Amino acid sequence: MYSALGRPKRMLLHLAVKFIGNRDLMRNSLLLAMALALVTPAVHAAPPSSEAPKVQRFVSQVKSYEANAYLIESSEGLVLVDGLMLQSDLPPLIGAIKASGKPLKGVFLTHPHVDHFGGLAPLFEAVGQAPLYATQRTADLVAQVNQRAFDQGWIQAFGDDYQKSAVTPDRIVKHEEVLSIAGMDFTVLDLGAMEADNNGALVLPAAKLAFVGDALLSSHVYYVGEGNSAETLLALDKLEAQLAGVELVHPGHGGTMDPARLIADNRQQIQAMREEVAKLIDATPDPKQRPDAALINASLDRLSRRFAAHSSYGFPLRVLIANFNFPGLLAEMRAERAAASH
């Protein structure tokens, strides 16, 4: 999109999964979301259980975008959060499930991006089928997102390492529903559109833990390319209250962190990117014109310095911001201004 940046062919072969599934960028529910933010109840911590669950984190390869999956073990069995992407990502996870000697009682899919659901089909082939839980919106999007990856042609670069069929969630859960699996009581959060077009989370109040998928990212650049940045900022405000009592958050990328610190970092990232895109729109108010390459590069310089400590999923940081975040953010913010002018 931006000729000043160049577009390496090998990057285009691996256009990241996080950036498919763009949707209508006009949001009609912002006022409702702001109202809901004032009344959303917190998830309160329950008394600690006699036996704390064991949590293991499994991280996919750089080529499959460093996604996390979490295996939660109780005395009664196992619960998995997300399923990685490639068959070559799975051996440590499969090994841990088999070594536990316990049944996989259920899997929760946090959002419809293939770096989190692509590995589920071969995983189930290896360890046996288990109930797959998700919110309604995430369940509705899985097959669409998977098919779009093939229609666009980029996922074929992974060859047989990516299994073509996607497993559709068969157990639909609702916001604030209590989900009891393997003797553990989780609270479901349906966070709406954030990093993905839908994002869910599981809170385990008894252990003061939350598993939030890509709603929160640790030490990684936040993705706003699906045009949800304004909704994400509202959702982050709500999430502070929803995670009251939670001490540690397990994100979809990066390491475990306390929720306040993670929310603050993600909010600051999004605000910084919106500020830079606002400057580009101010300088190029005509939506039919591309922003000047020199202005784009100046914005990229500032953001690259600001995000220098953050991982960029195996992509050069400037390429990630310019090719994945800026196009969707420009469209979203131009739409916001057009709506405000009417």
N, C-alpha and C positions, 0 to 999 in steps of 0.2 A: 504493500500500500504506500510505503514511503520510500521513494527511490534513493534518497540520501543514505539509507541504512544498508541497502543490499539485502538479498534474500537467499542465503545459501541453500543449495538444493537438498543437502542432507537434512537441513532443518525442516524443509517443507515435507519431506518424507515422513517426518515424525511430528507433524503438527499435533500438539498435545491434546489429549482427550478432554482436558478441562475447558477447551475452547470450542467444542462443538455444542450444538443445541441452543444457538442463539434464538431468541424469541422476540415477540413484540415488545419494544422498549418503552411503549407508553404505559405508564402505571396509573390505573384508575383507583387504586386502593390506598394511596399514601395517607389520606386523612383518616381513614379507618384504622390503619396501622398505628398512627400516632395516638389515636384514642385508646386503642387496645393496650398500648404501652403503659398507660396510666393505671390500668386495672388488672394487668396480668399477675396472677399469684406466683409467689416463689415456691420452689421445690424445697420443702423443709427437711432437714436431716432427721432420719429415724434413729432410734437407739442403736448403738453398735451391736452387730451380731457376735455370737460366741466364737465364730471362726471367720476371720477375714478372708475374702476371696483372693486367689492368686491371679495376678494379671501379667500376661506375657505380651510383649510387643514384637510384631514381625514387620520388617520394612522391605518393600520391593526394591528392585534395582534402579539405578539412575535412569536407565533407558525406559523404565516403566514408571518414572516420575516420583520415586521415593515415597510411595503411599504407605500408610500404616494399616495394619489389621491387628486386632486385639483378641486374645484368647483369655477368657475369664473362667477360672476354675473354682468350683465349690466342692463340697463333699459329695454332692449328688450328680455332678456332671459338668459339662462345658457349654459356654455361650461364646459365640464368635461375633465380633463387630467388624464388618466389611471383609472382602475376600480377595484383595490384591488384584493383579491384572493378568500376568503371564503365567503359563505353566511352569516356566523356569523360576518364578518367584516362590513357588509353593512348597518345595521339599522341606524346608525347616518347619513350616506350619503343619504340614501333614505328619511329619515326624513327631512333633510335640503332641498332636492329638492322639496318635497311636500309642505313644509312650505313656500317656496319662492312664491308659486303661479304662477311661471313662467315656460315656456316650456324649456325642455332640447333640445337645438338647435343642439348640436353636441358633439361628444366625440373624443379626439385625443389619440391614443395609441402610447406611446413613443418607446416601444421595445417589442420583443416577449419573455417575461418571464412570467410564469403563476402567479406569485405574483402580476402582474400588469394587466393581462387580464382575470384571472380566474373568477372574480366576475361580468364580464360584462353580461353574459347570465341571471343570476338571477336579476341583476339590471334592465335590460330592461324589464323583466317580471313584475317588481314592478312599474316602472315609465313610461313604454312605450318605444318603439323603437326610436332610434335617429341615424342619420348618424354617422358611425364610420370611422374616418380618420386615415390613417397611410401611411408611405412610402411603396413603392412597396416591398422592401426586408422584412420589418417587416410583411406585409400582407401575403407574401408567406410563412413565417416561423411559423405563429401562429398555424395552424392545426398540422404541423409536431411536434412542441415542445409539444403541448398538448398530442398528441398520444404517443410520446416517454415517457412521464411521466407515462402513464398507462402501456406501454409495459415494462418499467423497474420496475414497481410494487411499487414504493415508494409512489406515491400520493394516493394510496388506503388507506393509514394510516389515511387520513382525512375523510374517509367515505362519507356520504351524504353531508357533509359540503362543499365539492368541487363538483360542477356540472360538469358532464362528458363532455358535449358539449361545444365547444369553439366558440365564435362569430368571424367570419372572417371579417376584415375591408372591407367595400364596397365602400369607397371613397379613391382613391389613390392620394397622394399629392407629389409634387416634391420639390427638394432643392430650396430654396429662393422663392418659390411660396407664394403669399399673399393670405391668407385664411380669408375670411370675414364671421364671424359667430356672430349672436346676436349683430350686430352693432359694433363689434370689429374687427380690422384688425391685424391678426397675420402673422408673417413671419415664414415659415417652414424651418427648418434646417435638412438636412439628413447628419448625422455625420459619417455614415459608421460603421465599426466594432470597438467597444470599449469594454465596460463591457459586452455587448451582441453582437451577430453577426450582429446586426444592431441597431442603436440608432438614434432616431429623437428628435427634440426639437421644441417648439413653443416660439417665441419671440413676446412680446406685446410692440412694441416700444413706443406707446403713454403713457404707464404706466411705462416704463423702467423696465419691468419684463421679465424673461425667465423661462420656464418650461422645464427642461432638462432630465427628467427621470433619468435613471441610468448612463447617460454619466458623471454626476458628483454626488458624494455622500458626504453628510455632516455628519461628526462625525461617519462614518461607515468605516470598512475596505473595500478597493476597491477590487473587484473581477477580477482576471486575469486568471481564470481557463479555459477559452475558447480559450486561446492562442493568445490573441489580444494585449498583453502589448506593443509591439513596435508600432503598429498602434495607440494605445491609446495615447501614448506620442506624436506622430505626430498630432493627432486630438486635443489634449489639446493645443498645440501651435497655431493651427488654431483657436480654440475656443476663445482664448483671443481676437483676432481681430473680430471674428463674434459676440461677445457679447459687443463690444464697444457701449457705451451709456446705457447699462443695469446696473441698480443699485442693484437689488436683484435677486438672482437665487433661484428657487423652485426646489430642487432635488428630486430624486426618493426615497431616504431614508434620514432621518434626517431633521434638521431645515433649514430655509431660511438663506442665507448667501450672502455676496457680492462675485461677480464672481472671482476677483483676488485672494482672500483668499482661496476660494474653489478649484480653479485650482491648486494653489501652493501646497495645502495639498495633493490632489490626485496625482499630479506629484511626490511629495516626497515619497509617499507610494509606488508607482509603482517602482520607481528607487531603493528604499530600498530593495524591494523583488527581483528585478532583480540582485542586487549586491549579495544578499545571495545565490541565485540559481547559479550565476556565480561561486561562491566559491565551491559549491557542484560539479559542472561540472568539474572545474579545478582539484578537488581531485579525481574525478571518470570519467575520459574521455571516458571510454568504455560505450556506451549507453546501453549495455546488462547487465551491473552491476548496482545494486542499490547503491545509496550513503550510506556511512557508517552511522549507526544510531546515533553515538555520534556526528557526524558533523551535521546531521539533527537537533538533539536536541539543539545544540549550536546555529544554525541559528534561531530556534524557540524561544530560550531564548532571543536573541537580538531583534527579531521582536516583541515579546510579550511585551517587555519593551517599545519599540518604539511606539506601537499601543495601549498602555494600556488605553488611554482615548477614544478609538474608540469602537463603538458597533460592535458585531460580530453576529448579527441576531439571537440571542438566543442560539448560539453554544458556547462551550468553545473556547477561542481565538486560542489556539494551534491547536485544531481540525480543525477549519475553515481554518487556513493557511496551515496546513499540508495535509489535505485530499481534500480540494477544490482548493486552489491556487497553491500549489507546483507541483502537477502532470502535469497540463496543461502548467505551466510556464517552467518546466523542458523540456517537449517535444518541446515547441516553441523555447527555446533558444538552445537546441541541434540541431534543424533543422536549425537555423540561422548559427550556426558554421559550420554545414555540407555544407551549401550553400556557405559560405564564403571560404571554403577550396577548392572548385572546380573552 
